[in-house]
Amino acid sequence: MAVKKTPALTVIEAPVPMHEQVYRQIVHALMSGHFDPGQKLTYRKVAQQLGTSPMPVRTAFQRLQALRALDVLPNGSVEVPLLTAEGFTSLMEARIAVEGTAAEMAASRLNGNHLRAIRRHCRERTEAARSADLERYLKANFNFKFAIYRHCGNDHLLFLIEALWLQAGPFLRKLVEGTGMSAAEVLDVTWHMEAADALEAKDGARARIAIAEDIRRAAVHLLEHARFRIPTE
């Protein structure tokens, strides 16, 4: 008697709703340094840039306000937070703690394909720095870091990192401003290469140190040169 084969089930993924697409685009823009600290954003202007209506932008802004990634202004528009120097220092300390941990955890989970992608992003960041291409550098830096963190094996930790990057990303655009140095001099920092080497050697402790130092060096530079909000008494 012939046994009928059960046909394989096909998983049909539901399309991503427009409000979620818009939210993800704005999140990526904040995390990758597309917006400046203190920049004013309006629903209509951002909707025009994204080619959508203001409603999904409004919904995205409300979600981002809850994550402290955007501040509401009295006139109804929103602003990318301009932190005080103290607030920025606290933010960078949190990044060092959680991102260093994520890198250490990822070291034992990365396979050959993951490592090749990390190496590629590492080279792209180096090339962008040496050619003084800030836009390309910000993209490569984001891709490099999250190619590591996504393999830490802890979704809660990754959520914390993304929430911190929502506030930190805009400041990275200020790395080359007001320094009196060329962009190549400012950006050509090699701790990302040390991190890639450590991950390839599966040396989690060394990867943690390299990522922490990469963040710390940028933080010290920004504290010296970037504009911060003056605290009110």
Salt bridges, closest charged atoms under 4 A:
GLU20 OE2 - ARG24 NE 3.34
GLU20 OE1 - ARG63 NH1 2.92
ASP36 OD1 - ARG173 NE 3.94
ASP36 OD1 - LYS174 NZ 3.82
GLU79 OE2 - LYS40 NZ 2.86
GLU99 OE2 - ARG95 NE 2.54
GLU104 OE1 - ARG208 NE 2.58
GLU124 OE1 - HIS121 ND1 3.42
GLU127 OE1 - ARG136 NH2 2.83
GLU135 OE2 - ARG173 NH1 2.76
GLU177 OE1 - LYS174 NZ 3.36
ASP188 OD1 - ARG130 NE 3.52
GLU194 OE2 - ARG206 NE 2.65
ASP197 OD1 - ARG119 NH2 2.56
GLU200 OE1 - ARG119 NH2 2.74
GLU213 OE1 - ARG216 NH1 2.83
GLU213 OE2 - ARG217 NE 2.84
ASP214 OD1 - ARG125 NH2 2.68
ASP214 OD2 - LYS145 NZ 2.86
GLU224 OE2 - HIS225 NE2 3.80
